[in-house]
Amino acid sequence: MQDALTRWRSEKTAAYLSTAVAAAEPDPAKASLFREMAQAAEDQAGILARELSQTPVFTPSVRARLTAWLIHTLGPRAMRPILSASKVRGVSVYSGPAQPQGHPMPTSVEDIGRRHRGLGGGTLRAAVFGVNDGLVSNTCLVMGVAGAAAAPNIILLTGVAGLLAGAFSMAAGEFISMLSQREMFEYQIAQEADELERYPAEEAEELALIYAARGIPIDEARALAKRLIADPAQALDTLAREELGLNPDDLGSPVGAALSSFVAFALGATLPLIPFLLGLSTYGVAIAAAISGGALFVVGAVLSLFSGKGAWWGGLRMLLIGAAAAAATYMIGSLFNVATA
């Protein structure tokens, strides 16, 4: 009974938010899709209501009302992740034209290789940012301690502590974030599997409406949806992708995300410690500054690949930002040295 009530509220919330999306969507075809999705959610809520001894009165939660306001303010496309989390169906229409099977013929230069661009691009970007975080934070820490005229062994000890603290903090944060995201995705897919078993015809119609909104004639869309729904495994995979905008084969690994974050941060944080690890105490601070400056330039140049800006400008900008932060912490450390002298 409690499960049916929870599912009923979920469907009513999905209907409420789908209506909000339809009201905010300027594209008539997409607006029509979400109005139909709202009605489909209402119909499924009606099926679930039969399992309840008494149908309660639905009142949108504070979260649902806030989401609806954000949809109106920011637009549905910007709210896609939140809509997916709220189980609003059809958000995959914001991913581009429907491509239910096969390798599509590209229609523009931008289409060429589009399906391959995500392979590793996000991972590389995250790794570069992780290295940058470790590099900047530990360089500033080393410079701040050096400004206080600490001995080289104290600088090294502080830098190693900063490396470990930052790396473990990053790893723990990434693990919790990825685990929470994966649990949410798995819960949504499990819900979709239950709905597919309860009312396959309604799920097939929802899938057909999504395909129709993305350019497939409605009769062809319905025939395609019925063929897909006939195979439970393929149906669940397709519904997760098209209704929820999820890839069941790539929900993310919490352990992998934690390890990669730890390694990337630690790698960046190690660079300003190199002269102290090698025992170069006489010019340790100057060498650390030079190594960090060169690394900052390289990181900025690499990040320019994602922004489309010039590599020289990207490297110089990152170098200037990092140098300003390091100089500020060095001067603050110097003030502590004066205060304790």
Secondary structure, 3 states (H helix, E strand, C coil): CHHHHHHHHHHHHHHHHHHHHHHHCCCHHHHHHHHHHHHHHHHHHHHHHCCCCCCCCCCCCHHHHHHHHHHHHHCCHHHHHHHHHCCCCCHHHHHCCCCCCCCCCCCCHHHCCHHHCCCCHHHHHHHHHHHHHHHHHHHHHHHHHHHCCCCHHHHHHHHHHHHHHHHHHHHHHHHHHHHHHHHHHHHHHHHHHHHHHHCHHHHHHHHHHHHHHCCCCHHHHHHHHHHHHCCHHHHHHHHHHHCCCCCCCCCCCHHHHHHHHHHHHHHHHHHHHHHHHCCCCCCHHHHHHHHHHHHHHHHHHHHHHHHCCCHHHHHHHHHHHHHHHHHHHHHHHHHHHHHHC
